[in-house]
Amino acid sequence: MIKLVLDWIDERIKVRELWRSFADRQIPGGASWFYVLGASLVFIFTLQAMTGILLTMYYAPTPDHAYASVKYIQNEAPFGSFVRGLHHWGASFMMVIVALHLLRVFVFGSYKKPREIIWVIGVGLIAVVGGFAFTGYLLPWDQKAYWATVVGTNVAGTVPVIGGTLLRIVRGGTELGALSLSRFFAIHTYILPATLALLAGLHIFLLERAGAGGIWNAADRVPYKTEPLFPNQIFRDTIMILVLFIALSALALLFPAPLEPQADPTDSSYNPRPEWYFYFVFQLLKIFEGKFELVGTVILPNIAIGVLLLIPFLDRGPERDPMKRKAMMTAAALAVLSVIGLTLAGARAPIVNEPAVTSPSVLAGRDIYRRHGCEACHSIHGKGGKVGPDLTHVAVRRPEAEWHYRHFRDPRAVVPGSIMPRIELTDKELKELTDYMLSLK
């Protein structure tokens, strides 16, 4: 009966021919455990899509109901905690596997001619995966989700000239709210999945056209060996996928996805810490503060992306043996060690950073404070000088906006005997600096 059904289907859409074209694809050098990462990524993405669809059946993307719907999924929906746990841990696994896949392709020199475009598309896929991680962050609408997204979107505000506009585009306004949540939800569930599917399909199609790279010395081996995808490589892929599913299931059951108290936009004292895969960015923001903030938020990330995209065009020689590409391998090792070092430092760093802010006016005021060297005399959260008063909780002591405004305009007129110099600022800048002081609660 099964054979009759298969024959009927094959007569119409040639499934046996399709299977043979897939299973007989030759692997230079033969099957290897190194090649399981691509299939693992396809599996993880499929799992994320399936669990994401199940979660959207209960999720309500509005500030009034988002948290309650996630709490319902976690505590009451049948298998809700397990499905959400799979989705939560799947994001971490995807970040790790995509990084390992990138390293494998780099070490094997598989980005070289004629696969340059495949590499560039792969870098685009990494950016999409990062976008998934970031946009999914806000959806639970708990404290961590809200304030970590505040910090993350503030990065857009540091871009010179267009920063304020970018910040409003990302958030859908000046503050995180209903429009921000619906925008992040739409990007996470519609735009990014479609983009990833398109790029992944193109990535695989071009790989089929160019042919698998195989191990770097496959062509030099005597006798030259190739091996079809089925059965050995597919067997390895299947074992790896099974191991991944067991690991994800165990983590989802033993360590359910976290859910902090509901987001409170008025609680500016909350100090957010991102998920571990963003720790290196978190640490960069701590290293490059004040007038050097732009280095950590814009310059270094864009240089890293640019270098990744240009690797096939910078290393154009035919040599693929990693032992003969010492300069490239050394640079890659330093980059990997830097990311690992920053990640560990970010994980161990105490949370004593300045409270997160959402208002562009407050961000502008903070920039004025730093640009005019106010931190040379004043301290905020233990950072800065000791000549002037500590401003950590200045808004509690002085909640009157008018007082700050007059004080910045003429310090000695408001506080006789003050050694604080008068700062030449426009009315707009005075208001922004005042707003920053009022955010320090």
C-alpha positions, -999 to +999 in steps of 0.1 A: +000+000+000+028+024+009+046+016-023+015+023-043+011+057-026+048+065-032+045+054-068+014+076-073+032+106-058+064+099-077+045+098-110+033+133-104+061+152-087+092+129-091+100+126-054+125+098-059+144+119-084+144+148-059+157+125-031+184+111-053+196+146-063+198+155-026+212+122-012+238+117-040+254+151-036+291+145-033+312+156-003+348+163-011+369+144+014+340+123+027+315+127+056+327+144+087+313+155+121+325+190+112+297+193+087+268+187+111+266+224+121+246+234+089+219+208+095+219+217+132+211+253+123+182+242+100+169+221+129+172+249+155+155+274+132+127+250+125+122+243+162+122+281+169+096+286+142+074+259+155+076+268+192+072+305+182+040+297+164+027+278+194+035+307+217+018+333+195-015+314+199-015+326+235+005+358+234-010+392+233+014+419+220+001+449+241+016+464+272-016+457+291-017+420+283+017+408+272+030+400+306-002+383+317-002+362+286+034+351+290+027+343+327-003+322+316+018+303+291+044+297+318+021+286+345-012+274+331-011+266+294-007+228+286+031+222+281+035+260+280+065+261+302+082+234+282+075+251+248+086+285+261+117+268+276+126+252+242+122+286+225+143+304+252+171+279+252+169+275+214+179+311+210+211+305+230+219+273+211+213+291+178+238+318+187+264+292+197+260+270+166+259+299+142+292+311+157+308+276+155+296+273+119+312+306+110+345+295+126+344+261+108+339+278+074+367+302+082+392+276+093+384+254+063+389+284+040+355+276+024+348+313+018+373+315-010+366+315-047+339+306-059+321+309-026+325+346-017+288+355-022+279+325+000+300+339+028+286+374+025+250+359+027+261+339+057+272+371+075+238+385+067+222+354+083+243+361+115+229+396+116+194+383+112+199+358+141+211+387+163+180+406+153+159+377+164+176+376+198+172+414+203+136+418+191+124+388+211+139+403+242+111+428+248+081+405+242+077+391+278+073+427+290+089+420+323+115+442+341+145+427+324+129+427+290+118+464+293+150+479+307+175+458+287+156+470+256+159+505+268+197+502+270+198+484+237+178+510+218+197+538+234+227+526+213+208+538+182+206+573+199+244+575+200+248+576+162+260+611+152+234+635+136+207+609+130+207+593+164+176+609+177+157+600+145+169+564+146+159+561+182+123+572+174+121+548+145+133+519+165+110+526+194+081+540+174+083+572+195+104+587+223+095+560+249+091+523+249+053+516+248+025+500+229+039+509+195+074+497+204+060+463+215+038+458+184+067+469+162+092+444+178+066+417+177+059+422+140+097+423+132+103+392+153+074+371+140+070+383+103+099+403+089+129+384+103+115+349+097+108+358+061+142+374+057+160+344+073+141+319+051+149+339+020+186+343+028+190+307+040+173+294+008+196+315-013+226+304+008+218+267+002+210+273-035+243+290-041+262+264-021+246+237-044+257+257-075+293+263-063+296+228-047+307+219-012+341+230-002+350+200+019+381+198+040+410+221+029+432+193+016+406+170+000+419+176-035+455+167-025+446+134-010+456+102-028+434+086-038+410+115-041+379+106-021+343+119-024+313+105-006+276+110-011+255+128+015+235+096+022+239+076+043+270+085+064+267+123+066+229+122+071+235+097+099+259+121+116+234+150+111+206+129+126+226+120+157+236+156+163+200+168+159+189+141+184+216+152+209+205+189+205+168+181+211+176+160+242+198+188+256+172+215+248+144+194+263+164+188+295+172+225+299+136+234+292+124+210+320+151+216+345+157+253+340+124+270+328+126+303+309+128+331+335+101+357+340+108+387+363+081+411+377+060+430+351+078+460+335+076+492+354+087+522+332+088+544+363+114+523+381+145+539+367+166+523+395+164+489+378+198+480+364+194+456+335+218+428+324+213+413+290+213+376+280+248+360+280+252+363+242+251+401+245+276+403+274+304+413+251+284+443+239+274+451+275+311+451+285+320+473+255+295+499+268+311+498+302+346+502+288+338+530+264+319+556+285+315+593+282+331+609+252+343+575+240+308+560+240+306+562+202+336+538+199+317+510+217+283+516+202+290+525+166+327+524+155+339+489+167+307+470+158+306+485+123+343+478+118+337+441+129+308+437+105+328+453+077+358+431+082+336+400+083+320+410+049+354+417+033+373+386+045+369+367+011+382+398-007+411+404+017+422+368+016+420+360-021+448+335-024+439+299-033+455+284-002+430+269+022+453+251+047+449+269+081+486+262+089+496+281+058+473+311+065+490+321+098+481+358+096+444+352+090+443+324+117+461+346+142+437+375+136+407+352+140+421+337+172+426+372+186+390+381+177+376+350+192+396+355+224+385+391+226+348+382+224+352+354+249+372+377+273+346+405+269+318+380+275+334+367+307+341+402+319+305+412+312+292+381+331+313+389+362+309+427+362+289+440+391+257+459+382+266+493+394+261+512+361+240+543+359+203+535+357+188+531+322+170+560+307+144+562+279+139+599+271+160+614+242+161+646+263+177+628+292+202+611+269+211+645+254+214+659+289+238+631+299+259+638+268+261+675+278+271+665+314+299+644+300+309+667+272+315+696+296+335+676+320+311+677+349+322+642+360+356+657+369+340+673+400+308+653+406+303+616+411+273+594+399+272+558+412+308+560+423+322+573+391+336+608+389+353+634+411+347+643+447+351+681+445+314+688+441+283+671+456+275+634+447+247+635+421+236+598+424+202+607+439+201+644+433+165+643+420+154+631+454+171+660+472+162+685+445+131+675+426+123+710+413+131+715+376+132+753+380+159+751+407+182+731+385+175+753+355+184+785+375+214+768+391+229+758+357+223+793+343+240+810+373+254+787+400+266+815+424+232+833+423+214+802+435+241+788+458+262+818+472+299+809+475+296+780+450+329+773+431+310+758+402+317+777+370+289+791+349+282+770+318+273+787+285+243+766+273+213+773+251+178+772+267+173+738+250+205+724+265+197+738+299+164+719+298+181+687+287+207+689+314+179+696+339+160+665+326+191+644+331+195+656+368+158+648+374+163+612+361+189+606+389+166+592+415 
